């Protein structure tokens, strides 16, 4: 049966590609076990993931092209009872739909994660602004208290100056009285 042969060949290709991706992962694990630098391990793992993504994208592109070619092929339109081609086309479509759904889900998860991170950043910024506002209020209160103390000191200095002037005037009047008394004593003798 030709469909079984085609399916087995495709399955073997997919398994081979998976194994090659696994080899990259295994080499990254071996590098980690050997105690190499984490950056190297991360690079190997990331390159393996990128290689697998690239392979998957290429496979999906080929699948797209195959489906388009099968849909546009005149042989398929002439033969309505070609169940193998229809099943392959249906399988290809289902794989494409699953791949697109998976990409959509990953994109939505990524957007949701970014939204949550932005929410957290916004909340931390709001908390920071609240703290800054409280500190500004506290500084304003301290400045007001300082200004009140300065005003009190100014008033005390003015009072002190006024009292000093009054004392000076009294001392002057006492001297004048003393001088008069001395003059009166000297004239009476």
MODELLER restraints for C-alpha pairs under 7 A, 6 or more apart:
rsr = mdl.restraints
at = mdl.atoms
rsr.add(forms.Gaussian(group=physical.xy_distance, feature=features.Distance(at['CA:3:A'], at['CA:84:A']), mean=6.35, stdev=0.5))
rsr.add(forms.Gaussian(group=physical.xy_distance, feature=features.Distance(at['CA:21:A'], at['CA:48:A']), mean=6.23, stdev=0.5))
rsr.add(forms.Gaussian(group=physical.xy_distance, feature=features.Distance(at['CA:21:A'], at['CA:52:A']), mean=6.05, stdev=0.5))
rsr.add(forms.Gaussian(group=physical.xy_distance, feature=features.Distance(at['CA:24:A'], at['CA:48:A']), mean=5.38, stdev=0.5))
rsr.add(forms.Gaussian(group=physical.xy_distance, feature=features.Distance(at['CA:25:A'], at['CA:45:A']), mean=6.05, stdev=0.5))
rsr.add(forms.Gaussian(group=physical.xy_distance, feature=features.Distance(at['CA:25:A'], at['CA:48:A']), mean=6.47, stdev=0.5))
rsr.add(forms.Gaussian(group=physical.xy_distance, feature=features.Distance(at['CA:28:A'], at['CA:41:A']), mean=5.35, stdev=0.5))
rsr.add(forms.Gaussian(group=physical.xy_distance, feature=features.Distance(at['CA:28:A'], at['CA:44:A']), mean=5.54, stdev=0.5))
rsr.add(forms.Gaussian(group=physical.xy_distance, feature=features.Distance(at['CA:28:A'], at['CA:45:A']), mean=5.79, stdev=0.5))
rsr.add(forms.Gaussian(group=physical.xy_distance, feature=features.Distance(at['CA:31:A'], at['CA:41:A']), mean=6.30, stdev=0.5))
rsr.add(forms.Gaussian(group=physical.xy_distance, feature=features.Distance(at['CA:32:A'], at['CA:41:A']), mean=6.04, stdev=0.5))
rsr.add(forms.Gaussian(group=physical.xy_distance, feature=features.Distance(at['CA:60:A'], at['CA:96:A']), mean=6.96, stdev=0.5))
rsr.add(forms.Gaussian(group=physical.xy_distance, feature=features.Distance(at['CA:63:A'], at['CA:92:A']), mean=6.53, stdev=0.5))
rsr.add(forms.Gaussian(group=physical.xy_distance, feature=features.Distance(at['CA:67:A'], at['CA:89:A']), mean=6.01, stdev=0.5))
rsr.add(forms.Gaussian(group=physical.xy_distance, feature=features.Distance(at['CA:67:A'], at['CA:92:A']), mean=6.76, stdev=0.5))
